[in-house]
Amino acid sequence: MADVVVGKDKCGEQRLVSLPLSRIRVIMKSSPEVSSINQEALVLTAKATELFVQYLATYSYRHGSGKEKKALTYSDLSNTAEESETFQFLADILPKKILASKYLKMLKEKRGEEENNKDESEDDEAES
Amino acid sequence: MAERPEDLNLPNAVITRIIKEALLDGVNISKEAQSVISCAASFFMLYARSCANNFEMKGKRKTLNDSDVLSTMEEMEFQRFVTPLKEALEAYRREQKGKKEASEQKKKDKDKKTDSGEQDKSRDEDNDEDEERLEEKEQNKEEEVDN
């Protein structure tokens, strides 16, 4: 399909990028850097983002467990963020999910450990 | 300036299309995965933006340019993007050049037509051309909305 990465322009001509440049400019301008962006840089950023989306999707699918079911899921993506160095910058926005019950158990265990440590140090003080 | 949170995200339809085309037919993509990929894309842009800023400062410039973006991709370990990006840039430059030449040719043709000695009219035509361009832009905007 020619429309894939080369979208159709308003005049019906083939465009090089599918993502809307105006929206990309808005997103880029929301960052703290104050300098402006020239048109070519904007086009390149749009294209790079497309390539990034393709790469993230295909990489996650190939390395993920959803492959057997022919599906791409959140866990495939969060695995990618954790295991791949290239995608590690996404780790904060793609955290691994755990069951709430598991998390509560972890908290309990941690508190238990802290209390044990406290008791031990009190015992030490008592002995001295 | 972005005023709503939606403004900071890319259009879902386009993101979904890009993902679907990248993966084989028949692969199901959960809604959650789609929305998270969209967030990741915005995050990628912002991350690249701040990375590119370093190159811009090195070059003592106040505008981000194409070489800043390419250097950033290498810096972020996305070297695989550099070649397709360069190709896209060349294609874009050719396109822009073609458009410029087309509009210049149009102007020349118009000038020829009115070359019957009415020089005042050509001034008006410059304004007309500007108006035409404006109209074209508006038309384009409308079509974009339709899309």
Chai-1 contact restraints between the chains, C-beta under 6 A:
chainA,res_idxA,chainB,res_idxB,connection_type,confidence,min_distance_angstrom,max_distance_angstrom,comment,restraint_id
A,V4,B,E21,contact,1.0,0.0,6.0,A-B,restraint_1
A,K10,B,N140,contact,1.0,0.0,6.0,A-B,restraint_2
A,K10,B,E143,contact,1.0,0.0,6.0,A-B,restraint_3
A,K10,B,E144,contact,1.0,0.0,6.0,A-B,restraint_4
A,L16,B,A88,contact,1.0,0.0,6.0,A-B,restraint_5
A,L16,B,A91,contact,1.0,0.0,6.0,A-B,restraint_6
A,L16,B,Y92,contact,1.0,0.0,6.0,A-B,restraint_7
A,S18,B,V14,contact,1.0,0.0,6.0,A-B,restraint_8
A,L19,B,L10,contact,1.0,0.0,6.0,A-B,restraint_9
A,L19,B,V14,contact,1.0,0.0,6.0,A-B,restraint_10
A,V26,B,A2,contact,1.0,0.0,6.0,A-B,restraint_11
A,V26,B,D7,contact,1.0,0.0,6.0,A-B,restraint_12
A,I27,B,L8,contact,1.0,0.0,6.0,A-B,restraint_13
A,I27,B,S42,contact,1.0,0.0,6.0,A-B,restraint_14
A,I27,B,M45,contact,1.0,0.0,6.0,A-B,restraint_15
A,M28,B,R49,contact,1.0,0.0,6.0,A-B,restraint_16
A,S30,B,A2,contact,1.0,0.0,6.0,A-B,restraint_17
A,S30,B,L8,contact,1.0,0.0,6.0,A-B,restraint_18
A,S31,B,L46,contact,1.0,0.0,6.0,A-B,restraint_19
A,S31,B,R49,contact,1.0,0.0,6.0,A-B,restraint_20
A,E33,B,N53,contact,1.0,0.0,6.0,A-B,restraint_21
A,S35,B,K62,contact,1.0,0.0,6.0,A-B,restraint_22
A,S35,B,T63,contact,1.0,0.0,6.0,A-B,restraint_23
A,S36,B,T63,contact,1.0,0.0,6.0,A-B,restraint_24
A,I37,B,L64,contact,1.0,0.0,6.0,A-B,restraint_25
A,N38,B,T63,contact,1.0,0.0,6.0,A-B,restraint_26
A,N38,B,N65,contact,1.0,0.0,6.0,A-B,restraint_27
A,E40,B,D66,contact,1.0,0.0,6.0,A-B,restraint_28
A,A41,B,L64,contact,1.0,0.0,6.0,A-B,restraint_29
A,A41,B,N65,contact,1.0,0.0,6.0,A-B,restraint_30
A,A41,B,D66,contact,1.0,0.0,6.0,A-B,restraint_31
A,A41,B,V69,contact,1.0,0.0,6.0,A-B,restraint_32
A,V43,B,Y92,contact,1.0,0.0,6.0,A-B,restraint_33
A,L44,B,D66,contact,1.0,0.0,6.0,A-B,restraint_34
A,L44,B,V69,contact,1.0,0.0,6.0,A-B,restraint_35
A,L44,B,L85,contact,1.0,0.0,6.0,A-B,restraint_36
A,T45,B,V69,contact,1.0,0.0,6.0,A-B,restraint_37
A,K47,B,L85,contact,1.0,0.0,6.0,A-B,restraint_38
A,K47,B,A88,contact,1.0,0.0,6.0,A-B,restraint_39
A,A48,B,F81,contact,1.0,0.0,6.0,A-B,restraint_40
A,T49,B,A41,contact,1.0,0.0,6.0,A-B,restraint_41
A,T49,B,M45,contact,1.0,0.0,6.0,A-B,restraint_42
A,E50,B,I18,contact,1.0,0.0,6.0,A-B,restraint_43
A,L51,B,F81,contact,1.0,0.0,6.0,A-B,restraint_44
A,F52,B,F44,contact,1.0,0.0,6.0,A-B,restraint_45
A,V53,B,I18,contact,1.0,0.0,6.0,A-B,restraint_46
A,V53,B,A41,contact,1.0,0.0,6.0,A-B,restraint_47
A,Q54,B,A22,contact,1.0,0.0,6.0,A-B,restraint_48
A,A57,B,I19,contact,1.0,0.0,6.0,A-B,restraint_49
A,A57,B,A22,contact,1.0,0.0,6.0,A-B,restraint_50
A,A57,B,L23,contact,1.0,0.0,6.0,A-B,restraint_51
A,T58,B,A22,contact,1.0,0.0,6.0,A-B,restraint_52
A,Y61,B,L23,contact,1.0,0.0,6.0,A-B,restraint_53
A,K70,B,G26,contact,1.0,0.0,6.0,A-B,restraint_54
A,K70,B,V27,contact,1.0,0.0,6.0,A-B,restraint_55
A,A71,B,N28,contact,1.0,0.0,6.0,A-B,restraint_56
A,L72,B,I29,contact,1.0,0.0,6.0,A-B,restraint_57
A,L72,B,A33,contact,1.0,0.0,6.0,A-B,restraint_58
A,T73,B,S30,contact,1.0,0.0,6.0,A-B,restraint_59
A,T73,B,A33,contact,1.0,0.0,6.0,A-B,restraint_60
A,Y74,B,E32,contact,1.0,0.0,6.0,A-B,restraint_61
A,Y74,B,A33,contact,1.0,0.0,6.0,A-B,restraint_62
A,L77,B,A33,contact,1.0,0.0,6.0,A-B,restraint_63
A,L77,B,V36,contact,1.0,0.0,6.0,A-B,restraint_64
A,T86,B,E77,contact,1.0,0.0,6.0,A-B,restraint_65
A,F89,B,Y47,contact,1.0,0.0,6.0,A-B,restraint_66
A,L90,B,A40,contact,1.0,0.0,6.0,A-B,restraint_67
A,I93,B,C39,contact,1.0,0.0,6.0,A-B,restraint_68
A,I93,B,F43,contact,1.0,0.0,6.0,A-B,restraint_69
